[in-house]
Amino acid sequence: MPRSFTEAEKTNIRQNLIIACKKSWSAHGYKKTSVSELCATVGISTGAFYLFYDSKEALFCDVMDHFQQSTGKMFKEMLSSPPTKDEICTVLKKLYLEYAENDIITKRHGADYKSLLNKLPAAWREKHSQNSVDGLAATLFAPNIKMKVSKDRAHGIIDTLLLTVVNKEMIKDHYEIFCTLLDCVIDEIYE
């Protein structure tokens, strides 16, 4: 007979699966992240895994949703309304560090990530994509923020800067370089 878990145990196991998956995904990618290894890390059987998630892909969706929610929460906690230029700079630097630490974001243009996306429901992919764009844009380009360039141009500049994290292994002192570039361009974007 399968073991039943208390609600507190279920919450704890789910959180631990998310953490273990995030670490394995960052280190090994989607394809090499094994449900059995995640279960061993968390201390549950492979059969018990399916009490929490229908599939490995469902866990990956939860990891991405969790990452998106935590970065959204970070924005809300760090920014006033309307945010100042200095606050925006600080948040973008923090976001860059989150991206650098979580290779799930930096690897999103690779074949491994595309393989995962192909297995996810279209509705989830659309929702996730839209939430990512809407959340960042709503925060950084809110109507009450005075800008020197169009929102599209500002979005392109910031995206380009954040994308330097994709090549972090090839760029010596990548974070310092990102900060320097951001500090140089922030006055060109915001009043």
N, C-alpha and C positions, 0 to 999 in steps of 0.2 A: 504494500500500500504506500503511495507517495506521501511524503511528509508534507504537512500543511504548515504555512507560515503565518505568524501574527501580522497585523497591519504594519506595525513598527519594523518587523523583520523584512517585510516586502518593500517598504520604503527604503530601508538601508541597503538591501540587495540591489534594488533598481539603481540607486545612486552609485553603488560600487561597480555595477556593470557599466554604467556610463563612464565613470572615471577610468576603469580598466580598458574599455574600448577606445576611449580618446587617446590614451597612452599608446596602445598597440597600433592604432591607426596612424598616429604620428610617426611611430618608429618603423612600422612594417608595411603600411598601406592597407587598403581594403581587402584585397585578395588574400594576403598572408595573415590577416587577423582571423584567428581560429576561435570558434564558439567554445570548443573544448578547453582551449587555453584560458579564455576569459572566465569560464566556469571554475577552472582550477584556481585561478587567481582570487576569485570572489569566494570560493569555498562552497559551491553548489554543484549538483550533478548536471550533466548535459540535459537530461530530461527535465529537470527543474527550470532550466533556462526558458523552456517553451511555456512555462506558466507566466513568464514575464513578457516575452516577445514571441511573435509568430515566426520570426525569421531573424537572421543576422542583419539583414537590410533594415528591418524595423528598429533594431537597436541603433544602427547608424543614423537613421532619421532622428531618433531621440537625442543622439549626441549632437547632431547639427542644430536641432531645435534648442537644446540646452545652451549651446554656444551662442546662438543668436539671442536668446533671452538674456543671458548674462551680459553680453555686450550692450544690449538695449538698456538694461538696468544701470550699467556703468555710465552710459550717456546721461541718463536721467539724474543720477546722483552727482555727477561732476559738472553739469551745465546749469546755469541759471537761465531765466527766460526774459529777454533774449540772451543768448550766450555772448560772452565777450570773445574777442579775437584770441586772447590768451587762453581762455577756457577751451576753445576749439582746438588750439594748438596742443594743449595738454591732453585732451581726449584723443586726438589723432596719434600722438606719441604712444599713449597707453594702448590704443587699438593696434598699432604697429607691433608692439611687444606681444600682445595677445596672438596676433597672426604669426609672429616669429616663433613663439612657444608652441603653437598648435599647428603642426604641419598639415593638418586636415584642410586648412584653408589654403596654404601655399601650394598644395598638390592638386588643387581643384581643376587644373587645366591638363592634367596628365591622363593617360589611358586608364589607369587604375580607378580614378575618380569617375571617369566617363562610364566605365564598366558598372560601377555602383549605380550611377544615375539611370542607366538603361534598365535596371531592375526595380526601380522605384515607381510607385504609381504616378501617373502624369499629374494628377491633382495636387499631390504633395510637392512635386518638383516646381510646379507653377506657384504654389503658395510660398514655398521657401524662397524662390527667386524673387518674387515680388516683395516679400517681407524684408529681405536683405536690402533691396534698393530703396523701398519706401522708408524704412527705419532710419537709415543713414541720411538720406536726402531730407527727410522731414526735420531732422535735428540740425544738420549743417547748413541747410538752405531755407530755413523757415522764413515766412514773409516778413517778419519783424527784424530780420538781420540785414544790415546795410552792406551791400556788395558793390565792388568796383567792376566786376565782370558778370556775364550772364551765368545763370545757374548751371547750364550745360557745360560751359567752359570751366567753371569752378569744379564741377563734378569730375570732369576729365582730368584736370590738374591733380586733384586729390587722389583719384583712382590710380593715376600714373605713379604718383609718389608711393602709395601703399603697395603697388605691385613690385617695387624694388625688393620686397621681402621674398619674392619668388626666387630671386638670385642671391639670397643672403650668403650662401656658401662661397660664391665667387667674388663677393664684395667685402674686402677687409673693413672691419669696423662699420658694418652695414647700418646699425642703429644710429650711430653718430652721424653718418652720412645722410640718412633719412632726416634726422633732426635738423641738420644744417640746411638741407634743401627746403624743408618745410618752413624753417625760420626765415629763409630768404624770400619765399614766395607768398607767405601768409598776408603780408601787407599789400601785395598785388591783387589779392582776392577780396579781402574784407576791408571795409572803411575803418 
